[in-house]
Amino acid sequence: MFKFLKGRTKVLWRYASLAILWHVWLESNGRIFNHLDRIQGDIWDDIKRSVGAWLQNDHQFKLWDRQSLLGNWNFFDYF
């Protein structure tokens, strides 16, 4: 399933970790200061979009378009 990731998993998980922390922080601030409440699925979609955008700008993933990168993130839908 993730054959295209060979040798790139550290980069992927670094961006994924940062995106999760970033969006949890944004969501926390939104709930505390702006009284916003979003559903979990929307937050996961934002995380996946951020990771896709950041990977697309990484030299190791330049040959992959964002749709291909995001299309392989379906396993996150189970969390």
MODELLER restraints for C-alpha pairs under 7 A, 6 or more apart:
rsr = mdl.restraints
at = mdl.atoms
rsr.add(forms.Gaussian(group=physical.xy_distance, feature=features.Distance(at['CA:15:A'], at['CA:51:A']), mean=5.83, stdev=0.5))
rsr.add(forms.Gaussian(group=physical.xy_distance, feature=features.Distance(at['CA:16:A'], at['CA:51:A']), mean=5.87, stdev=0.5))
rsr.add(forms.Gaussian(group=physical.xy_distance, feature=features.Distance(at['CA:19:A'], at['CA:47:A']), mean=5.53, stdev=0.5))
rsr.add(forms.Gaussian(group=physical.xy_distance, feature=features.Distance(at['CA:19:A'], at['CA:50:A']), mean=6.37, stdev=0.5))
rsr.add(forms.Gaussian(group=physical.xy_distance, feature=features.Distance(at['CA:19:A'], at['CA:51:A']), mean=6.32, stdev=0.5))
rsr.add(forms.Gaussian(group=physical.xy_distance, feature=features.Distance(at['CA:20:A'], at['CA:47:A']), mean=6.10, stdev=0.5))
rsr.add(forms.Gaussian(group=physical.xy_distance, feature=features.Distance(at['CA:23:A'], at['CA:47:A']), mean=6.50, stdev=0.5))
rsr.add(forms.Gaussian(group=physical.xy_distance, feature=features.Distance(at['CA:30:A'], at['CA:36:A']), mean=5.31, stdev=0.5))
rsr.add(forms.Gaussian(group=physical.xy_distance, feature=features.Distance(at['CA:31:A'], at['CA:37:A']), mean=5.82, stdev=0.5))
rsr.add(forms.Gaussian(group=physical.xy_distance, feature=features.Distance(at['CA:48:A'], at['CA:70:A']), mean=6.62, stdev=0.5))
rsr.add(forms.Gaussian(group=physical.xy_distance, feature=features.Distance(at['CA:52:A'], at['CA:66:A']), mean=5.51, stdev=0.5))
rsr.add(forms.Gaussian(group=physical.xy_distance, feature=features.Distance(at['CA:52:A'], at['CA:69:A']), mean=5.98, stdev=0.5))
rsr.add(forms.Gaussian(group=physical.xy_distance, feature=features.Distance(at['CA:52:A'], at['CA:70:A']), mean=6.01, stdev=0.5))
rsr.add(forms.Gaussian(group=physical.xy_distance, feature=features.Distance(at['CA:53:A'], at['CA:66:A']), mean=6.66, stdev=0.5))
rsr.add(forms.Gaussian(group=physical.xy_distance, feature=features.Distance(at['CA:55:A'], at['CA:61:A']), mean=5.89, stdev=0.5))
rsr.add(forms.Gaussian(group=physical.xy_distance, feature=features.Distance(at['CA:56:A'], at['CA:62:A']), mean=5.65, stdev=0.5))
rsr.add(forms.Gaussian(group=physical.xy_distance, feature=features.Distance(at['CA:56:A'], at['CA:64:A']), mean=6.83, stdev=0.5))
rsr.add(forms.Gaussian(group=physical.xy_distance, feature=features.Distance(at['CA:56:A'], at['CA:65:A']), mean=6.70, stdev=0.5))
rsr.add(forms.Gaussian(group=physical.xy_distance, feature=features.Distance(at['CA:56:A'], at['CA:66:A']), mean=6.26, stdev=0.5))
